[in-house]
Amino acid sequence: MTFLRVFACASLLALSSPVFAQGTQVAFGAIQQDTSAPVEVSADELSVDQNTSAATFQGNVVIGQGQMRLSAARVEVTYRTSGQGIERLQATGGVTLVSGPDAAEAQRADYNIDNGVIVMTGDVLLTQGQSALTADRMTVNLNDGTARMQGRVKTILQTGNN
């Protein structure tokens, strides 16, 4: 077998690695997130609906919890029916999530505070240092610092020859 054939076979094996599968597990965030930490929200506008126990923040929304930051054009906050704290956040419009050195962008993010899971959908882009992955959906588990990318996962592997 010639060198070129060996190189071609090795390249095809590399392309069939889990990174290119329909779902892949990746690390997310340098630290484990404290989902019991207080949530701080700032925005240009706030409207509250007492009947549905919801608040809608609009315009330059920035949310912080511990070392995590989420920004979006609009975020709807749903409070627990007991009135004790936040149950979930639903962010739309240019959503960016930053945790430690990792950052993710998407069209939408749904954050369930109780189980510490964020589901990002719509043109998801995850950057980790110089590496980047794209997918249709990313599920981040803040309790263990992992993320699962699903739906046409794609990345470019750097060979170090640049």
C-alpha positions as CSV (number, residue, x, y, z in Angstrom):
1,M,0.0,0.0,0.0
2,T,1.4,3.4,-0.9
3,F,1.8,6.2,1.6
4,L,-1.0,8.1,-0.2
5,R,-3.5,5.2,0.3
6,V,-2.5,4.8,4.0
7,F,-3.0,8.6,4.4
8,A,-6.4,8.5,2.7
9,C,-7.6,5.5,4.8
10,A,-6.4,7.2,8.0
11,S,-8.2,10.4,7.0
12,L,-11.5,8.5,6.3
13,L,-11.2,6.9,9.8
14,A,-10.7,10.2,11.4
15,L,-13.7,11.6,9.6
16,S,-15.9,8.8,10.9
17,S,-14.9,9.6,14.5
18,P,-17.7,10.5,17.1
19,V,-17.2,14.2,16.5
20,F,-19.0,13.8,13.2
21,A,-21.8,11.6,14.5
22,Q,-25.3,12.8,15.1
23,G,-24.6,13.3,18.8
24,T,-21.4,13.8,20.7
25,Q,-20.5,14.5,24.3
26,V,-18.1,17.4,25.1
27,A,-17.0,19.2,28.2
28,F,-18.5,22.6,28.9
29,G,-17.2,25.1,31.4
30,A,-14.0,25.0,33.4
31,I,-15.9,24.8,36.7
32,Q,-18.9,23.0,38.1
33,Q,-21.8,25.4,38.1
34,D,-23.6,26.1,41.4
35,T,-27.3,25.9,40.3
36,S,-28.4,27.0,43.8
37,A,-26.5,30.4,43.5
38,P,-28.7,33.5,43.1
39,V,-29.6,34.6,39.5
40,E,-28.9,38.3,38.7
41,V,-30.7,39.8,35.7
42,S,-30.3,43.2,34.0
43,A,-32.3,44.5,31.0
44,D,-33.7,47.6,29.3
45,E,-37.3,46.6,30.1
46,L,-39.3,44.4,32.5
47,S,-42.9,43.3,32.4
48,V,-44.5,41.1,35.0
49,D,-47.6,39.0,34.8
50,Q,-48.8,38.0,38.3
51,N,-51.5,35.6,36.9
52,T,-48.9,33.4,35.1
53,S,-46.0,33.9,37.6
54,A,-43.8,35.1,34.8
55,A,-41.6,38.1,34.1
56,T,-40.3,39.1,30.7
57,F,-37.0,41.0,30.3
58,Q,-36.3,42.6,27.0
59,G,-33.4,44.5,25.4
60,N,-29.8,43.8,26.2
61,V,-30.6,41.1,28.7
62,V,-27.7,39.8,30.8
63,I,-28.1,37.0,33.3
64,G,-25.4,35.9,35.7
65,Q,-25.3,32.9,38.1
66,G,-22.0,32.2,39.7
67,Q,-19.4,32.1,36.9
68,M,-21.9,31.6,34.2
69,R,-23.3,34.5,32.0
70,L,-26.2,34.3,29.5
71,S,-27.2,37.2,27.2
72,A,-30.1,37.5,24.8
73,A,-32.6,40.0,23.3
74,R,-35.5,38.6,25.4
75,V,-35.7,36.3,28.4
76,E,-38.9,35.0,30.0
77,V,-38.5,34.0,33.6
78,T,-41.1,31.5,35.1
79,Y,-41.3,31.4,38.9
80,R,-42.2,28.3,40.9
81,T,-45.9,28.0,41.7
82,S,-44.9,28.1,45.4
83,G,-43.5,31.6,44.8
84,Q,-40.1,30.5,46.1
85,G,-37.5,31.2,43.4
86,I,-37.1,30.7,39.7
87,E,-38.2,27.5,37.9
88,R,-36.9,28.2,34.4
89,L,-35.6,30.8,31.9
90,Q,-36.4,30.9,28.2
91,A,-34.0,33.1,26.2
92,T,-34.5,34.1,22.5
93,G,-32.7,36.3,20.1
94,G,-29.0,36.1,19.7
95,V,-28.4,33.9,22.8
96,T,-24.8,33.7,24.1
97,L,-23.8,31.4,27.0
98,V,-20.4,31.8,28.6
99,S,-19.0,29.5,31.3
100,G,-15.3,29.7,32.1
101,P,-13.3,29.6,28.8
102,D,-16.2,28.1,26.8
103,A,-18.9,30.0,24.9
104,A,-21.9,28.9,23.0
105,E,-24.3,30.8,20.7
106,A,-27.8,29.8,19.5
107,Q,-31.2,31.2,18.6
108,R,-32.9,29.9,21.7
109,A,-32.0,28.6,25.2
110,D,-34.2,27.0,27.8
111,Y,-32.7,26.7,31.3
112,N,-34.3,24.5,33.9
113,I,-32.9,25.8,37.1
114,D,-33.9,22.8,39.3
115,N,-32.1,20.1,37.2
116,G,-29.3,22.4,36.0
117,V,-29.9,21.7,32.3
118,I,-29.7,24.2,29.5
119,V,-31.0,23.2,26.0
120,M,-29.8,25.5,23.2
121,T,-31.4,25.2,19.8
122,G,-31.0,26.8,16.3
123,D,-27.6,27.2,14.7
124,V,-25.7,26.3,17.8
125,L,-22.0,27.3,17.8
126,L,-19.7,26.1,20.6
127,T,-16.2,27.6,20.9
128,Q,-13.5,26.1,23.2
129,G,-10.2,27.9,22.8
130,Q,-9.4,27.6,19.1
131,S,-11.8,24.7,18.5
132,A,-15.4,25.2,17.3
133,L,-18.3,22.8,16.9
134,T,-21.7,23.4,15.3
135,A,-25.0,21.5,15.7
136,D,-28.7,21.9,15.6
137,R,-29.0,21.3,19.4
138,M,-26.8,21.3,22.5
139,T,-27.8,20.1,25.9
140,V,-25.6,21.4,28.7
141,N,-25.6,19.8,32.1
142,L,-24.3,22.4,34.6
143,N,-24.1,19.9,37.4
144,D,-21.3,17.8,35.8
145,G,-20.0,20.3,33.3
146,T,-20.8,18.3,30.1
147,A,-22.7,19.1,26.9
148,R,-24.2,16.9,24.3
149,M,-24.3,18.1,20.7
150,Q,-27.0,16.7,18.4
151,G,-28.2,17.1,14.8
152,R,-25.6,17.6,12.1
153,V,-22.6,18.0,14.4
154,K,-19.6,19.5,12.6
155,T,-16.1,20.5,13.6
156,I,-12.8,21.2,12.0
157,L,-9.9,19.3,13.5
158,Q,-6.7,21.3,13.7
159,T,-3.6,19.2,12.7
160,G,-1.0,21.6,14.3
161,N,0.7,22.1,10.9
162,N,-0.5,25.8,10.6
